Amino acid sequence: MTQIGKKHLLAGIIYGDAENKEFLYLPGGEVGTDHPLCVYEKDGSRTDVTLDEASHLIDHLTLKPVSHPILGKRAF
């Protein structure tokens, strides 16, 4: 899933677990940068993570495509 997760994030798909209030997405301003940073939200706090770290989180936390309460289904 590693490469698929990365490509989905680059396409604006938001991953997460709405029940646990966890969300992972790539902000539109990071698209096309050399080292894009994703945003990992958990319980209202935000942390920047690399695309590789984001892919790892998708796999290990079993995050799925979800609808973000503010952003909707896509980050951009």
N, C-alpha and C positions, 0 to 999 in steps of 0.2 A: 504494500500500500504506500510505501514511502514516496515513490515518484508520482503516483496518482494524487496523493494528498498535496504534494507541492504544486502540481499543475492546477488542482482545484483552487488552492489558495491564491495562486497567481491569476486565476480567472474570476476571483471575487467571492467565491463560495465561503460561507461562514460555517465553521465546525463548532460543535459544542454539545453540551448536556444541559438543556433548559431546566430540568428538575434540580440539578445541583448548581445552577447559575454559573456555569463555566462556558466561556466562548473564546474562540480562536479565529482570528481573521487577519488579512493583509489590508491595511488602509490603502486607498487609491493613490496617495502621494508616494508610496513606496514602489509602485509598479515601474519597472524599467531601471531601477537603481542597481548598482553593482552588487550590493549586499542588502537586500530588502529585509526589513524588520517587521515581524508580525506582532499583533497585540494579543496577549493572553489575559482574559478577564476571569476573575474568580471572586465571587461574593463582593462585587463592587470595586475591587482593586485591580489595577492594570499593570502589566509587566511587558516590556519589550523582549521578544525572543527572536532568534535567527530563524530563517526558513528551515534549516536542518533540525533545530530544536522543536519547531512547530510540528514538523513531520513526525518526529519522535513522540511528541505529546498526543498526536492524533492516534497513533498506533497503540501506545501504552495506556492511554486513558479511555480508549475505545470511543472517541468522539465521532459524532455523525453530523452530516449536514443538517443544520437547524435554522430556525428563524430567530434572529436577534431581536430583543424587545424594542430597540430603537432603530437599528439599521435595516431590519427586515431580513430577507433571504440572501441578499448580496451586500458586500461591503462597499461596492462602487458600481 
